[in-house]
């Protein structure tokens, strides 16, 4: 059985979200998010001095676009990149 989505509650006044929270939100592995960072220039989370990724709501909205195109519509990465 696949992962179950755990939606982020944006009503909470939180500026940054961890890579695990974002991965759980989309029910994907953290490695997929790191891969998408390399493939899509629009996905650029902030990194701390220690290298920890911090995602903003805007970052998550960009990931949502990629997720929709690739996972829900079945587009290739190249197709999604040029949309």
Buried (B, 14 or more C-beta within 10 A) or exposed (E): EEEEEEEBEEEEEEEBBBBEBBBBBBBBEBEBBBBBBEEBEBBEBEEEEEEEBBBBEEBBEBBEBBBEBBBEEEBEBEEBBEE
